[in-house]
Amino acid sequence: MMEQIAKIDMALDELLVGLGGMVLRLSHPHVTRTHEARAALARSVNQFSTCAARSRDPRVLQLDEDLKATLKPRLRLVASR
């Protein structure tokens, strides 16, 4: 029974890695230009984080951090004279 649970856990981690990779690719600035696209990205990142919360797979945890970072505002350097 424990072996089956471990297999399911590994399969879920693999699915999360694939899903996280897709969301990360969609988080690129030229893809999420509109307010609606940013809102959809935020929903996807939050859903991923909820699913990844109990994972112990380092790849899933890293993707979770990377995806959360995509939601932070992008700062631009402005020079004044």
Helices and strands as residue ranges (DSSP letters): H 2-26, H 35-52, H 58-70
